[in-house]
Amino acid sequence: MATFNVPTREEVSENNQVIFDNLQKGLGFVPNLYATYAYSETALGDYLALQNRKSTLKAKEREVINLVVSQVNECAYCLAAHTALGKMNGFTDEQILEIRSGQASFDAKLDALAKFVKDITINRSKPSQEAVDNFLAAGYDKANLVDTIIVIGDKIISNFIHGTTQVPVDFPAAPALEEATA
């Protein structure tokens, strides 16, 4: 069985060392999942560029997407990280659990977003027409639709990297959804 250790600064390329240094300055640490991207010479920089790209979506909307996709893909790392980020973006613990279930009854627009994201992720890129129609009827436009799909892709990449490598989660664990809603 292959094991994946979290690369240290000394084990990565010079380009990735610079990124590690910037992450250390900005976040106070290099998240294990980001460090894992640094097995590749270019993946970490490419991923951060994708993640930090200009978007028509607000930070809260991106967190809804991140939480729903990570729940569908059962990614413990991303659920932990985005639970913390969701709180930083103003969501309560209860709202985060509801978002993870694929809905947001506390906000009609975010509810349409969460339902669309869950539908398209579960159905592997083929959302129901109802989910698309409800997304657009909630006030999102076609640019928002494209940006939503970009964020879904971003999160699927991280979910797959963690799912494959199983590097240690270095954020407080997210509560199990079924336990939290039981």
PAPA-187997 format. One record per residue (C-alpha): residue number from 1; residue in three letters; x, y, z negated. Coordinates in nm, 3 decimals, padded with zeros to 5 digits. Each point is the difference from the previous one (the first is absolute). Layout:
 num residuo       u       v       w
 NUM     ALA       X       Y       Z
...
//
This chain:
 num residuo       u       v       w
   1     MET  00.000  00.000  00.000
   2     ALA  00.142  00.336  00.104
   3     THR  00.038  00.258 -00.274
   4     PHE  00.023  00.372  00.050
   5     ASN  00.193  00.208 -00.247
   6     VAL -00.062  00.373 -00.008
   7     PRO  00.293  00.158  00.186
   8     THR  00.207  00.242 -00.206
   9     ARG  00.138  00.327  00.132
  10     GLU  00.341 -00.163  00.044
  11     GLU -00.150 -00.279  00.213
  12     VAL -00.169  00.220  00.260
  13     SER  00.126  00.201  00.298
  14     GLU  00.125  00.357 -00.035
  15     ASN -00.321  00.132  00.158
  16     ASN -00.208 -00.194 -00.251
  17     GLN  00.225  00.117 -00.286
  18     VAL -00.091  00.360  00.090
  19     ILE -00.370 -00.094 -00.006
  20     PHE  00.048 -00.177 -00.335
  21     ASP  00.165  00.316 -00.136
  22     ASN -00.292  00.214  00.122
  23     LEU -00.255 -00.240 -00.149
  24     GLN  00.192  00.002 -00.329
  25     LYS -00.009  00.382 -00.003
  26     GLY -00.366  00.025  00.102
  27     LEU -00.158 -00.290 -00.189
  28     GLY  00.255 -00.065 -00.272
  29     PHE  00.054 -00.355  00.130
  30     VAL  00.006 -00.207  00.318
  31     PRO -00.313 -00.218  00.004
  32     ASN  00.087 -00.366  00.052
  33     LEU -00.218 -00.026  00.310
  34     TYR  00.174  00.298  00.162
  35     ALA  00.336 -00.153 -00.083
  36     THR -00.112 -00.320  00.171
  37     TYR -00.061  00.191  00.323
  38     ALA  00.373  00.084 -00.013
  39     TYR  00.092 -00.355  00.098
  40     SER -00.049  00.157  00.344
  41     GLU  00.223  00.284  00.117
  42     THR -00.297  00.206  00.121
  43     ALA -00.321 -00.135 -00.157
  44     LEU  00.006  00.209 -00.318
  45     GLY  00.042  00.329  00.186
  46     ASP -00.257 -00.101  00.260
  47     TYR -00.249 -00.105 -00.267
  48     LEU  00.042  00.320 -00.202
  49     ALA -00.047  00.206  00.318
  50     LEU -00.323 -00.189  00.072
  51     GLN -00.120  00.030 -00.357
  52     ASN  00.074  00.371 -00.022
  53     ARG -00.125  00.098  00.347
  54     LYS -00.239  00.290  00.042
  55     SER -00.359 -00.121 -00.019
  56     THR -00.355  00.128  00.022
  57     LEU -00.072 -00.194 -00.320
  58     LYS  00.031  00.135 -00.352
  59     ALA  00.216 -00.174 -00.260
  60     LYS -00.309 -00.140 -00.178
  61     GLU -00.126 -00.147  00.326
  62     ARG  00.337 -00.164  00.066
  63     GLU -00.009 -00.152 -00.350
  64     VAL -00.347 -00.143  00.069
  65     ILE  00.143 -00.169  00.309
  66     ASN  00.309 -00.123 -00.184
  67     LEU -00.205 -00.148 -00.285
  68     VAL -00.257 -00.172  00.223
  69     VAL  00.257 -00.152  00.239
  70     SER  00.222 -00.114 -00.287
  71     GLN -00.299 -00.164 -00.170
  72     VAL -00.109 -00.180  00.317
  73     ASN  00.358 -00.123  00.047
  74     GLU  00.038 -00.078 -00.374
  75     CYS  00.329  00.189 -00.025
  76     ALA  00.088  00.029 -00.369
  77     TYR  00.283  00.246  00.069
  78     CYS -00.205  00.243  00.206
  79     LEU -00.300 -00.026 -00.231
  80     ALA  00.223  00.093 -00.294
  81     ALA  00.167  00.288  00.184
  82     HIS -00.322  00.139  00.144
  83     THR -00.189 -00.033 -00.327
  84     ALA  00.264  00.232 -00.147
  85     LEU -00.017  00.231  00.303
  86     GLY -00.380 -00.008 -00.004
  87     LYS  00.005  00.126 -00.360
  88     MET  00.250  00.271  00.100
  89     ASN -00.248  00.105  00.272
  90     GLY -00.285  00.035 -00.249
  91     PHE -00.182 -00.332  00.014
  92     THR -00.112 -00.159 -00.327
  93     ASP  00.074 -00.364 -00.088
  94     GLU -00.365 -00.086  00.073
  95     GLN  00.007  00.177  00.337
  96     ILE  00.319 -00.181  00.098
  97     LEU -00.158 -00.337 -00.075
  98     GLU -00.308  00.092  00.202
  99     ILE  00.214  00.120  00.291
 100     ARG  00.192 -00.327 -00.007
 101     SER -00.331 -00.183  00.040
 102     GLY -00.059  00.193  00.323
 103     GLN -00.238  00.270 -00.111
 104     ALA -00.008  00.339 -00.170
 105     SER -00.353  00.071 -00.121
 106     PHE  00.123  00.320 -00.167
 107     ASP  00.069  00.167  00.339
 108     ALA -00.201 -00.071  00.318
 109     LYS  00.283  00.089  00.239
 110     LEU  00.260 -00.208 -00.185
 111     ASP -00.255 -00.282 -00.019
 112     ALA -00.032 -00.006  00.380
 113     LEU  00.380  00.004  00.025
 114     ALA  00.045 -00.286 -00.248
 115     LYS -00.266 -00.211  00.172
 116     PHE  00.152  00.062  00.345
 117     VAL  00.349 -00.086 -00.124
 118     LYS -00.115 -00.321 -00.167
 119     ASP -00.197 -00.101  00.309
 120     ILE  00.278  00.063  00.253
 121     THR  00.263 -00.165 -00.222
 122     ILE -00.204 -00.312 -00.076
 123     ASN -00.103 -00.029  00.365
 124     ARG  00.362  00.032  00.118
 125     SER -00.034  00.320  00.208
 126     LYS -00.357 -00.051  00.117
 127     PRO -00.235  00.203 -00.222
 128     SER -00.374 -00.029  00.026
 129     GLN -00.171  00.270  00.202
 130     GLU -00.195  00.089 -00.315
 131     ALA  00.322  00.068 -00.194
 132     VAL  00.131  00.223  00.282
 133     ASP -00.332  00.184  00.032
 134     ASN -00.025  00.054 -00.376
 135     PHE  00.360  00.126 -00.011
 136     LEU -00.074  00.258  00.269
 137     ALA -00.341  00.089 -00.147
 138     ALA  00.168  00.072 -00.336
 139     GLY  00.187  00.292  00.158
 140     TYR  00.317 -00.162  00.130
 141     ASP  00.101  00.055  00.361
 142     LYS  00.198 -00.200  00.256
 143     ALA  00.330  00.153 -00.114
 144     ASN -00.080 -00.114 -00.355
 145     LEU -00.080 -00.345  00.139
 146     VAL  00.343 -00.026  00.167
 147     ASP  00.176  00.131 -00.312
 148     THR -00.193 -00.249 -00.216
 149     ILE  00.118 -00.286  00.220
 150     ILE  00.361  00.129 -00.019
 151     VAL -00.018 -00.006 -00.382
 152     ILE -00.152 -00.350  00.010
 153     GLY  00.295 -00.113  00.212
 154     ASP  00.246  00.171 -00.235
 155     LYS -00.147 -00.185 -00.296
 156     ILE -00.018 -00.335  00.176
 157     ILE  00.375  00.026  00.068
 158     SER  00.071  00.046 -00.372
 159     ASN -00.248 -00.271 -00.098
 160     PHE  00.171 -00.244  00.236
 161     ILE  00.350  00.090 -00.120
 162     HIS -00.096 -00.056 -00.360
 163     GLY -00.202 -00.310  00.082
 164     THR  00.306 -00.150  00.169
 165     THR  00.274  00.114 -00.239
 166     GLN -00.185  00.004 -00.332
 167     VAL  00.246  00.256 -00.141
 168     PRO -00.081  00.098 -00.359
 169     VAL -00.274  00.260 -00.051
 170     ASP  00.149  00.307 -00.167
 171     PHE -00.327  00.184 -00.069
 172     PRO -00.250 -00.079 -00.276
 173     ALA -00.208 -00.296  00.117
 174     ALA -00.345  00.076  00.141
 175     PRO -00.281 -00.180 -00.181
 176     ALA -00.144 -00.300  00.183
 177     LEU -00.313  00.117  00.178
 178     GLU -00.224 -00.290 -00.106
 179     GLU  00.111  00.036 -00.365
 180     ALA -00.048  00.375  00.000
 181     THR -00.347 -00.012  00.154
 182     ALA -00.130 -00.304 -00.190
//
